[in-house]
Amino acid sequence: MFKGFNESTIEYYQAIRKDNCKNTYRENKMLYLDGVKYPLEELYFELYSYFSKVDSDLLNNKR
């Protein structure tokens, strides 16, 4: 269940704001995972579940 973002989110974005390079990413990978990736995955699955119940054609629409 998506509970929002956390302090790791802020810390990660502050770190890459100072120096947006691969090395900074590697040094802050756990902040990224805990603060960005995992919360966004939770949000995605929650929204997908909701919209699949509301209108399954919306998610299966091939254009």
N, C-alpha and C positions, 0 to 999 in steps of 0.2 A: 504494500500500500504506500502510495506517495505521501510523504510527511513533510515535503518541502525541502529546501536546501538548508545547508548547515554552515558552521564556521569554517569547515574545510573548503567550501566553495569560495568563500571570500579570501581565505589564505592563498589558495591556488591562483586565483585571478590577480591578486596583488603581486605574487611572485613572478608571474609571466608578464605582468605589466612593466615591471622593472627591467626584465631581460627575457624577451621572448625568443628562446633558442632551445635546441634539443637538449642541451645539458641541463638547463633549468627545468625542462619537462621531466627528464630522468630523475633529477633530485627531488621533484615534487610529485612523482607518479602516484603515491598513495593518497595525497591530497586530491589529485584529479579523480582517482577512482572513487573515493569516499564522498567527495563533494560535488562532482559533476556527472561522471558516467553512470554510477549506480542510481542516483536520484532520477536522472533523465530516463533511464530504462524503466524504473518503477512508474514514472509518469506516463511513458509511452504505453506500457502494458495496461495500465488503468484506463487510459483513454480508449485504447483499442477494444478493451472488454466492454466499455460503456457503449461505444458506437456500434459494435457488432450486435448488441442487444437492441439498440434503437433502430438501426437501419443497416442490415447486413449487406444490402446491395451497394451501399455507399463505399464499403471497403473492398468489394469485389468488382467494382466498375472498371471495365477494360476499355480504354479509348484507343 
